[in-house]
């Protein structure tokens, strides 16, 4: 897979197949699988839109391209207004990341 849209398309294909399987089956397994695929699709959408900031244990930080551009602009053209926009962007992303980190660590028993 090369991008988020391709991943989402593959999930959508799997959901479409599950819908057909469900129509021809009396099994309940397909419902559980379809629910899991729907959760994956929702997660991928959140990552794509920058609503998820932390990925995995390696603590990769997710930024939208627009957010990244703000940082690049501040470096290329270090004017006070560009720097302020970059600082605001960094603070916003860091706050989201910290919130997710705290939430994730609350789930750990030790």
Secondary structure in CASP SS format (residue, H / E / C, confidence):
PFRMAT SS
TARGET T0000
AUTHOR 0000-0000-0000
METHOD secondary structure of the structure
MODEL  1
X C 1.00
X C 1.00
X C 1.00
X H 1.00
X H 1.00
X H 1.00
X H 1.00
X H 1.00
X H 1.00
X H 1.00
X H 1.00
X H 1.00
X H 1.00
X H 1.00
X H 1.00
X H 1.00
X H 1.00
X H 1.00
X H 1.00
X H 1.00
X H 1.00
X H 1.00
X H 1.00
X C 1.00
X C 1.00
X C 1.00
X C 1.00
X C 1.00
X H 1.00
X H 1.00
X H 1.00
X H 1.00
X H 1.00
X H 1.00
X H 1.00
X H 1.00
X H 1.00
X H 1.00
X H 1.00
X H 1.00
X H 1.00
X H 1.00
X H 1.00
X H 1.00
X H 1.00
X H 1.00
X H 1.00
X H 1.00
X C 1.00
X C 1.00
X C 1.00
X C 1.00
X C 1.00
X E 1.00
X E 1.00
X C 1.00
X C 1.00
X C 1.00
X C 1.00
X E 1.00
X E 1.00
X C 1.00
X C 1.00
X C 1.00
X H 1.00
X H 1.00
X H 1.00
X H 1.00
X H 1.00
X H 1.00
X H 1.00
X H 1.00
X H 1.00
X H 1.00
X H 1.00
X H 1.00
X C 1.00
X C 1.00
X C 1.00
X H 1.00
X H 1.00
X H 1.00
X H 1.00
X H 1.00
X H 1.00
X H 1.00
X H 1.00
X H 1.00
X H 1.00
X H 1.00
X H 1.00
X H 1.00
X H 1.00
X H 1.00
X H 1.00
X H 1.00
X H 1.00
X H 1.00
X H 1.00
X H 1.00
X H 1.00
X H 1.00
X H 1.00
X H 1.00
X H 1.00
X H 1.00
X C 1.00
X C 1.00
X C 1.00
X C 1.00
END
